[in-house]
Amino acid sequence: MKRIIQFSGGLCSFFAASRVIQRFGPEDVTLLFADTLIESAGLYRFALHAVASLGAKFAVTYDGRTPWEVFNDEKFIGNTRVDLCSRILKRERCRKWL
């Protein structure tokens, strides 16, 4: 069975991935990272170190736009009630990748 973990590059998704890999091994695990193209250099650095230490496959998907470009294209600025960035740049991208 293949296991896909939506990997944000943060600690919570790292620990979730660690638990899955401890239980099932890294062979059939893929860490899927939806890149918004504006993450901090530290997040990208941590994500690469995390992937190396976990030993799982790493896949990256991206829309090609930053959140600000999405807001402009959609004619709407995301906020705490409407999550354009998370929906378009993360969830929809990951679903398309799957």
C-alpha positions in Angstrom: 0.0 0.0 0.0 1.3 3.5 -0.9 1.1 6.1 1.8 1.1 9.8 0.8 1.6 12.4 3.5 0.8 16.0 2.8 4.0 17.5 4.1 3.9 21.2 5.0 7.6 21.4 5.9 6.7 22.1 9.5 7.2 20.1 12.7 3.6 18.7 12.9 3.8 17.1 9.5 7.3 15.9 10.2 6.2 14.1 13.3 3.1 12.7 11.5 5.4 11.4 8.8 7.8 10.0 11.4 5.0 8.0 13.0 3.8 6.6 9.7 7.4 5.6 8.7 8.1 4.0 12.1 5.0 1.9 11.7 5.2 1.0 8.0 8.8 1.8 6.9 9.9 4.5 4.4 9.7 2.3 1.2 6.1 3.1 0.2 5.9 6.6 1.8 5.9 9.8 -0.2 6.0 13.2 1.4 4.0 15.6 -0.8 4.9 19.2 -0.5 2.6 21.9 -2.0 4.9 24.9 -2.6 3.4 28.3 -2.4 6.6 29.8 -3.7 6.9 32.3 -0.8 7.9 30.1 2.1 10.9 31.1 4.2 14.3 29.8 3.4 14.3 28.1 6.8 11.2 26.1 5.9 12.7 24.9 2.7 15.9 24.0 4.5 14.1 22.1 7.3 11.9 20.3 4.7 15.0 19.0 2.9 16.7 17.9 6.1 13.5 16.3 7.3 13.1 14.3 4.0 16.8 13.2 4.2 16.4 12.0 7.8 13.1 10.2 7.2 14.3 8.4 4.1 11.0 8.7 2.2 10.4 9.8 -1.3 9.7 13.5 -1.7 7.4 15.1 -4.3 6.7 18.7 -4.9 3.7 20.2 -6.6 3.1 23.9 -7.3 0.7 26.1 -9.2 3.3 28.5 -10.4 1.7 31.5 -8.6 2.3 33.1 -5.3 -0.6 33.7 -2.9 -0.6 37.4 -4.0 -0.9 36.4 -7.7 -3.8 34.1 -6.8 -5.5 36.9 -4.9 -5.1 39.2 -7.9 -6.4 36.6 -10.4 -9.4 35.8 -8.2 -10.0 39.5 -7.5 -10.3 38.7 -3.8 -7.8 38.8 -0.9 -7.8 35.8 1.3 -8.5 36.1 5.0 -9.3 34.0 8.0 -12.8 33.2 6.6 -11.8 32.5 3.0 -8.7 30.4 2.4 -8.0 31.0 -1.3 -4.3 30.3 -0.8 -4.7 27.0 1.1 -7.5 25.8 -1.2 -5.9 26.7 -4.6 -2.2 26.4 -3.9 -2.3 23.5 -1.5 -5.4 21.3 -1.4 -6.3 21.5 -5.1 -2.7 21.0 -6.1 -2.3 18.0 -3.9 -5.5 16.4 -5.1 -4.4 17.0 -8.7 -1.1 15.4 -8.0 -2.9 12.3 -6.5 
